[in-house]
Amino acid sequence: MYAIYFYENKTYVLNRASRSIPSVDDHVVIKGRKAKVVSVLQVKENVYHVFIEFEKIVDKRKNVPHDFRMKRRR
């Protein structure tokens, strides 16, 4: 078992005990968000620091045109 610590922009996100170590350019899901592994650093024999980059969250409500007739009060 390996202790894997996940970081994003030098900010600690999560640690996880796992049997496999993610490789560079691998896609992982952390706390329900998709992320891509940027680099992996071995600190000790069974301790690894994994640096990730989360995918940008797109707000779908901003892309929908507003229908002002529905919001009009009577």
C-alpha positions as CSV (number, residue, x, y, z in Angstrom):
1,M,0.0,0.0,0.0
2,Y,1.2,3.5,-0.9
3,A,0.3,6.8,0.8
4,I,-0.5,9.2,-2.0
5,Y,-0.9,12.9,-1.3
6,F,-2.7,15.0,-4.0
7,Y,-1.8,18.6,-4.5
8,E,-3.1,21.3,-6.9
9,N,-1.0,24.5,-7.3
10,K,0.9,23.7,-4.0
11,T,-2.5,23.4,-2.2
12,Y,-3.1,20.1,-0.4
13,V,-6.3,18.4,-1.7
14,L,-6.5,14.8,-0.5
15,N,-4.5,11.8,0.7
16,R,-5.3,8.3,-0.2
17,A,-4.0,4.8,0.6
18,S,-3.8,2.9,-2.7
19,R,-2.2,-0.1,-4.2
20,S,-1.3,1.7,-7.5
21,I,0.4,4.9,-8.2
22,P,-1.1,7.2,-10.9
23,S,1.3,8.0,-13.8
24,V,1.9,11.3,-15.5
25,D,-1.0,12.4,-17.9
26,D,-3.3,9.9,-16.2
27,H,-6.9,11.0,-15.5
28,V,-8.2,10.6,-11.9
29,V,-11.4,11.5,-10.1
30,I,-11.0,13.3,-6.8
31,K,-14.0,14.4,-4.7
32,G,-16.2,14.0,-7.8
33,R,-14.1,16.3,-10.0
34,K,-12.0,15.1,-13.0
35,A,-8.3,15.9,-12.8
36,K,-5.1,15.2,-14.8
37,V,-1.8,14.2,-13.2
38,V,0.9,16.7,-13.9
39,S,3.8,15.2,-12.0
40,V,4.6,12.5,-9.4
41,L,7.3,12.9,-6.7
42,Q,8.5,10.0,-4.5
43,V,9.2,11.3,-1.0
44,K,9.8,8.0,0.8
45,E,9.7,4.3,0.0
46,N,5.9,4.2,0.1
47,V,4.9,8.0,0.2
48,Y,4.2,9.8,-3.1
49,H,3.2,13.4,-3.8
50,V,1.0,13.7,-6.9
51,F,0.5,17.1,-8.5
52,I,-2.8,17.4,-10.4
53,E,-4.7,20.0,-12.4
54,F,-8.5,20.0,-12.2
55,E,-10.7,20.5,-15.3
56,K,-12.4,23.9,-15.5
57,I,-16.0,23.9,-14.4
58,V,-18.3,25.3,-17.1
59,D,-21.5,26.9,-15.9
60,K,-24.2,25.6,-18.2
61,R,-26.8,28.2,-17.1
62,K,-24.7,31.1,-18.6
63,N,-24.9,29.5,-22.1
64,V,-28.7,29.3,-22.2
65,P,-30.4,32.5,-23.5
66,H,-32.8,34.1,-21.0
67,D,-36.5,34.0,-21.6
68,F,-37.7,37.2,-20.0
69,R,-41.3,36.5,-20.6
70,M,-41.2,33.7,-18.0
71,K,-39.8,35.9,-15.3
72,R,-42.3,38.7,-15.7
73,R,-44.6,39.1,-12.7
74,R,-48.3,39.7,-13.1
